[in-house]
Amino acid sequence: MKYGFVKVCAATPEIKVADVEFNTKNIINAIMASAKCGSEITVFPELCVCGYTCGDLFNQKVLLDSVENALARICEATSGIDTLVFVGAPISSCGRLYNCAVAISGGKILGIVPKTHIPNYGEFYERRYFSPAPEESFYIDICGQQDILVDTHIIFSAANCAEFTVSAEICEDLWSPLSPSIVHAQAGANIIVNLSASDELAGKADFRKNLVKMQSAKLVCGYIYADAGEGESTTDMAFSGHNLICENGTCVAESRLFENGLLYGEIDVELISSERRRMASGYYSDEAQTYSHYSIVGFQAANSQADVLREISKTPFIPQGSEINERAELILTIQSKGLEKRLKHTNAKTAVIGISGGLDSALALLVTCRAFKAIGKPLNDIIAITMPAFGTTDKTKNNSLKLIEAVGATCKIIPVGESVLKHFEDIGHDPEDRNVTYENAQARMRTLVLMDIANDTNGLVIGTGDLSELALGWATYNGDHMSMYGVNASVPKTLVKHLIRYEAEKIGGEAGKVLTDILNTEISPELLPPEKDGSIAQKTEDLVGPYVLHDFFLYYSIRCAFAPDKIYYLAKKAFKGEFDDQTIKKWLKNFFKRFFAQQFKRSCVPDGVKVGSVCLSPRADWRMPSDATAKIWLEIIEKL
């Protein structure tokens, strides 16, 4: 496992019904091929050793003896191979026949899991041959091995990775209301394998895929579904080999219908464990003895060091796929609905907002306009104030004025430079000393203006700061850090850009042009005087680092709770060709240093609605002491 990514394979080899020798040869070849590709789990279809569609041949001793010999050959062939293999086979004991998943690793049978729910409807007649799993476990001698556990309640646990835990269910078990995988997951299995023989019908593939995806989401697990394919009897049914690999509600890999072969993917067991710890209060039973009947069977994992197969998005906060615009609209609606409620509750007459000509204030203004329209308030009750000071450029000032006019808000221009200079005089600060006092005094003066105008007009000050700035502490304490309601509080910078781009295209006209120009403007607090040519001198991303990197770090450190070395590994893959390794390491270190050091600002942020899975509100999601140290995180980064 490389950083918790377990490489897995769902295998559907060609078979011939009742030709056990032919099937065994192809199963062994598939195991060897998957092991060569670094697979740490390889799962085969239900009853694949002999074929699912054997019918009354299951009652033939000749067939059952051949199956046991085949299992012995598979064990012999896999001696020295640490891949955890699950093959489907009929197992006879005490006058009963069970439809089983046989777990094999390192040349030995680790355990046997019988099918719990035996279908006996429609085209399925399994009860004619098979008994459901007994309530009590038992042991059998098989393939020259003694005391092999036969039980539905087995967790196969890798000795060299605590999070690599696997349990099995078989076909119909998944479709039943009380799937064994429910209890498997609650007992600690991070990966569920399903050996299946699901016949293909019109529309069934979509249902099957959704079922596997939702089971992996509901159970917070990885799910490997290996389906019977061509080679099974077509007397009454056709089998498509529809293999699926899912992880916590996401389909990682899917095979084409009616194409036998090997489907590869990986399951991030570190992510699954992290999610379960986060949700533990509602996920696990408080009764420890509930799972005391589970047997833990150890194995040595193959520990593949192959690179991950999946694509790593550079912008994990930005919606992907065909519904990208619908998701953007939903996020904007959530933001505006949050503000609507606060406006109604406070009976505010106005909304007061500082417009800088930058991204965050533009988005906050757009959201405020949506809220006002929704509750029938006139847009001229939005008091949009631009407050030029020492670092304001003509471009940002003009864009502020154009945007305010385009949306129909009331515009006020209140320069704060003279007020700040008077303040410097009062406190004895030299204006030529452009230190943090020089910068922060401007931000605090602007906040004073906004707050007093809000008081004077019975209004609310609308906060503009975003999630990325909260994470980095890139805000002036008791300056732009403060408002009466923060509409962008859980929207990171990369998503701010996406939402503005969406609104620009939707609105069009003069507003759309201004928003596009704002998108193309350097991100800056504009607290230092411009360059001689009038351009922005203070560029945020030169000082704290690229937001696209910081949002990547934020997502994987907070949403996924990954360690810095894993984040670094993923970032190198995602940003290959864009940022070199040293650049990524530099800003990763800066992210963790700032994130820990700036918690005191997050401990007292204003209210603001949550729009996604990451939020740093001390009331809703993120509780962290302001004096926590980043030492162990930074030590990991230093060793990269």
Order of alpha helices (4+ residues) and beta strands (2+ residues): beta-alpha-beta-alpha-beta-beta-beta-beta-beta-beta-beta-alpha-alpha-beta-alpha-beta-beta-beta-beta-alpha-alpha-beta-alpha-beta-alpha-beta-alpha-beta-alpha-alpha-beta-alpha-beta-alpha-alpha-alpha-alpha-alpha-alpha-alpha-alpha
